[in-house]
Amino acid sequence: MIGIRKSTIDELATLLSSGEVSALELVNSCIQVIQSEDKYYNAVAFLNPDAEKIAVELDNERKIGLVRGPLHGIPILIKDNIDTADKMMTSAGSLALNGHTVQKDAHLVDRLRRAGAILLGKTNLSEWANFRSTRSSSGWSSRGGQVRNAYATDKTPGGSSSGSAVAVARGFCAAAIGTETDGSVVGPCSMNSIVGIKPTIGMVSRTGIIPISQSQDTAGPMARTVLDATIILSIISGYDPSDN
């Protein structure tokens, strides 16, 4: 099994480029780890049923010399309040949106796909990104249940992007995307010993993200190293005329 939890994005890209590993092998490695370990952490809401198919397509592109970008063949998880126009739902952790699908990718998802990232699945979160109660439990939702801290399952996993943070910390993916209104990226990253960046508002488009505050919300990268986080940020950042 490939040790993705010990590899940086740059290292994985080098392995893919050299042919030492394929995107399909990376995806299968992540899925195996999730299936064997996530029962203890509940970080992953659901997997993308087309992840392996997408990996094969990206492997075939690489064979003919087409490399989309620095994430070509790299498995990424995203928070379940970010729209994807595929077979995955976008529920924000709520039973009210259970099974809800959309027709258009969020702007940042489109940028990830263009860079060659494989959307492996979506992560559990605090329901409605914690917009429920002043006494709500971080990492809990009616649809997904309670996320557990990556290193101490009896401790808090942090803010609403806890599933993304725990998934990165446990090596379920190369990196993940979270969203923050007030601490929901940097908080769970701190609680699970990984790196998180909350970008300036407007640097990453909010289009296709279930919102709380138009003046505070932003999506950000969550990764094991500063370099990995900046690679992701460089890809998801960009002007979007649909974001006011």
C-alpha positions as CSV (number, residue, x, y, z in Angstrom):
1,M,0.0,0.0,0.0
2,I,1.4,3.4,-1.0
3,G,2.2,5.6,2.1
4,I,0.3,8.6,1.0
5,R,0.1,9.9,4.5
6,K,3.9,10.4,4.5
7,S,4.2,12.0,1.1
8,T,3.9,15.6,0.0
9,I,2.0,16.7,-3.1
10,D,5.3,17.4,-4.8
11,E,6.6,13.9,-3.9
12,L,3.5,12.3,-5.2
13,A,3.7,14.3,-8.4
14,T,7.3,13.1,-8.9
15,L,6.2,9.5,-8.4
16,L,3.4,9.9,-10.9
17,S,5.6,11.6,-13.4
18,S,8.2,8.9,-13.2
19,G,5.6,6.1,-13.6
20,E,6.5,4.6,-10.2
21,V,2.9,4.9,-9.2
22,S,-0.4,5.6,-11.1
23,A,-3.3,7.8,-10.1
24,L,-5.4,4.7,-9.9
25,E,-3.0,3.2,-7.4
26,L,-3.1,6.4,-5.3
27,V,-6.9,6.4,-5.3
28,N,-7.1,2.7,-4.4
29,S,-4.6,3.2,-1.6
30,C,-6.6,6.1,-0.1
31,I,-9.9,4.1,-0.4
32,Q,-8.3,1.1,1.4
33,V,-7.1,3.3,4.3
34,I,-10.5,5.1,4.5
35,Q,-12.3,1.8,4.6
36,S,-10.0,0.3,7.3
37,E,-9.6,3.4,9.5
38,D,-12.4,5.9,9.1
39,K,-14.8,3.9,11.3
40,Y,-12.8,5.4,14.2
41,Y,-12.8,9.0,12.9
42,N,-15.9,9.5,10.7
43,A,-14.1,12.1,8.6
44,V,-15.3,11.0,5.2
45,A,-19.0,11.6,4.4
46,F,-19.0,9.6,1.2
47,L,-16.6,8.6,-1.6
48,N,-16.9,9.6,-5.3
49,P,-18.2,6.6,-7.1
50,D,-16.4,7.7,-10.2
51,A,-13.0,8.3,-8.5
52,E,-11.4,5.2,-10.0
53,K,-12.7,5.9,-13.5
54,I,-11.4,9.5,-13.3
55,A,-8.0,8.2,-12.2
56,V,-7.8,5.8,-15.2
57,E,-8.7,8.7,-17.5
58,L,-6.0,10.9,-16.0
59,D,-3.4,8.0,-16.2
60,N,-4.2,7.7,-19.9
61,E,-3.8,11.4,-20.4
62,R,-0.4,11.3,-18.8
63,K,0.6,8.4,-21.1
64,I,0.1,10.5,-24.1
65,G,1.9,13.5,-22.7
66,L,-1.1,15.5,-21.4
67,V,-0.6,16.8,-17.8
68,R,-3.2,19.2,-16.7
69,G,-1.3,20.8,-13.9
70,P,0.5,20.2,-10.6
71,L,-2.4,18.1,-9.2
72,H,-2.7,15.7,-12.1
73,G,-3.8,12.4,-10.6
74,I,-3.6,13.6,-6.9
75,P,-6.6,12.6,-4.7
76,I,-8.3,15.5,-2.9
77,L,-11.2,15.5,-0.5
78,I,-13.6,18.5,-0.2
79,K,-16.0,19.6,2.5
80,D,-19.7,18.6,2.0
81,N,-20.9,22.2,1.6
82,I,-19.1,22.6,-1.8
83,D,-21.0,21.9,-5.0
84,T,-19.9,19.2,-7.4
85,A,-21.7,18.5,-10.7
86,D,-21.4,14.8,-10.5
87,K,-22.9,11.8,-8.6
88,M,-22.0,13.2,-5.2
89,M,-24.5,15.2,-3.2
90,T,-23.9,18.5,-1.5
91,S,-25.7,18.3,1.9
92,A,-23.9,20.6,4.3
93,G,-24.3,17.8,6.8
94,S,-28.1,18.3,6.9
95,L,-30.8,15.7,6.5
96,A,-32.8,18.5,4.9
97,L,-30.4,18.3,1.9
98,N,-29.7,14.6,2.0
99,G,-29.5,13.5,-1.7
100,H,-29.3,17.0,-3.0
101,T,-27.3,17.2,-6.2
102,V,-26.4,20.2,-8.4
103,Q,-25.8,20.9,-12.1
104,K,-22.7,23.1,-11.9
105,D,-19.4,22.8,-10.1
106,A,-18.3,25.4,-7.6
107,H,-15.7,27.7,-9.1
108,L,-13.0,26.2,-7.0
109,V,-14.0,22.7,-7.9
110,D,-13.7,23.6,-11.6
111,R,-10.2,24.9,-11.0
112,L,-9.2,21.7,-9.1
113,R,-10.5,19.5,-12.0
114,R,-8.7,21.7,-14.6
115,A,-5.5,21.2,-12.5
116,G,-6.0,17.4,-12.7
117,A,-7.1,16.8,-9.1
118,I,-9.2,13.7,-8.4
119,L,-12.2,14.5,-6.2
120,L,-12.0,11.4,-4.0
121,G,-15.1,12.3,-2.0
122,K,-16.6,14.7,0.5
123,T,-15.9,15.2,4.2
124,N,-18.2,15.4,7.2
125,L,-18.6,18.8,8.9
126,S,-20.5,20.6,11.5
127,E,-24.0,20.8,10.2
128,W,-24.6,24.0,8.1
129,A,-20.9,24.8,8.9
130,N,-21.8,25.4,12.6
131,F,-24.7,27.8,11.8
132,R,-27.0,26.0,14.2
133,S,-26.6,27.0,17.8
134,T,-24.1,28.7,20.1
135,R,-23.9,25.4,22.0
136,S,-23.5,23.1,19.0
137,S,-20.8,20.3,19.0
138,S,-18.0,20.9,16.5
139,G,-17.8,18.2,13.8
140,W,-21.3,16.9,14.4
141,S,-24.1,16.8,11.8
142,S,-27.5,15.1,11.6
143,R,-26.6,13.5,8.3
144,G,-23.0,12.5,9.0
145,G,-22.7,12.1,12.8
146,Q,-19.7,13.1,14.9
147,V,-16.2,13.5,13.5
148,R,-13.4,12.4,15.9
149,N,-10.1,14.0,16.4
150,A,-7.3,12.4,14.4
151,Y,-5.1,11.8,17.4
152,A,-7.4,11.6,20.4
153,T,-10.9,10.5,19.6
154,D,-12.3,11.7,22.9
155,K,-11.2,15.3,22.1
156,T,-12.7,17.9,19.9
157,P,-11.8,17.7,16.2
158,G,-12.1,21.5,15.9
159,G,-14.4,23.7,13.8
160,S,-16.8,22.9,11.0
161,S,-14.2,21.7,8.5
162,S,-13.1,19.0,11.0
163,G,-13.7,16.1,8.5
164,S,-11.3,17.7,6.0
165,A,-8.7,18.2,8.7
166,V,-8.9,14.7,10.2
167,A,-8.8,13.2,6.7
168,V,-5.6,15.0,5.9
169,A,-4.0,14.1,9.2
170,R,-4.9,10.4,8.9
171,G,-3.6,10.2,5.3
172,F,-7.0,9.6,3.7
173,C,-6.0,12.0,0.9
174,A,-3.1,14.2,-0.2
175,A,-4.9,17.4,0.8
176,A,-8.4,18.8,1.4
177,I,-10.6,21.8,1.1
178,G,-12.4,23.4,4.0
179,T,-14.5,26.6,4.4
180,E,-14.3,29.2,7.1
181,T,-16.4,31.9,8.5
182,D,-14.7,32.3,11.8
183,G,-12.1,29.6,12.6
184,S,-13.5,26.7,10.6
185,V,-10.3,26.1,8.6
186,V,-7.5,27.2,10.9
187,G,-9.2,25.8,14.1
188,P,-9.5,22.1,13.0
189,C,-6.1,22.3,11.4
190,S,-4.6,23.4,14.7
191,M,-6.5,20.7,16.6
192,N,-5.3,18.0,14.2
193,S,-1.7,19.2,13.7
194,I,-1.9,20.1,10.0
195,V,-1.6,23.4,7.9
196,G,-4.6,25.5,7.0
197,I,-4.9,28.9,5.3
198,K,-7.9,31.2,5.4
199,P,-7.5,33.3,2.3
200,T,-8.5,37.0,2.0
201,I,-12.2,37.3,1.1
202,G,-12.5,37.2,-2.7
203,M,-9.2,35.5,-3.3
204,V,-11.1,32.2,-3.7
205,S,-14.6,32.3,-5.2
206,R,-17.6,31.6,-3.0
207,T,-19.7,30.5,-5.9
208,G,-21.1,27.1,-5.3
209,I,-20.5,27.0,-1.6
210,I,-23.4,26.9,0.9
211,P,-23.0,30.2,2.7
212,I,-23.2,31.7,6.2
213,S,-21.8,35.2,5.9
214,Q,-21.2,37.0,2.6
215,S,-18.6,39.3,4.4
216,Q,-16.6,36.5,6.0
217,D,-16.9,33.1,4.2
218,T,-14.1,31.7,2.2
219,A,-12.7,28.4,1.2
220,G,-9.1,27.4,2.0
221,P,-6.6,24.6,1.6
222,M,-5.9,22.1,4.4
223,A,-2.7,20.1,4.0
224,R,0.2,18.4,5.8
225,T,2.8,21.0,4.8
226,V,3.0,24.7,4.1
227,L,4.2,24.0,0.6
228,D,1.2,21.7,-0.1
229,A,-1.2,24.3,1.2
230,T,0.3,27.0,-1.0
231,I,0.1,24.7,-4.1
232,I,-3.6,24.1,-3.5
233,L,-4.2,27.8,-2.8
234,S,-2.5,28.8,-6.0
235,I,-4.9,26.6,-7.9
236,I,-8.2,27.5,-6.3
237,S,-7.5,31.2,-6.2
238,G,-8.7,33.3,-9.1
239,Y,-11.2,35.9,-10.3
240,D,-14.8,34.7,-10.7
241,P,-17.3,37.3,-12.1
242,S,-20.2,35.3,-10.5
243,D,-18.8,36.1,-7.0
244,N,-20.0,39.5,-5.9
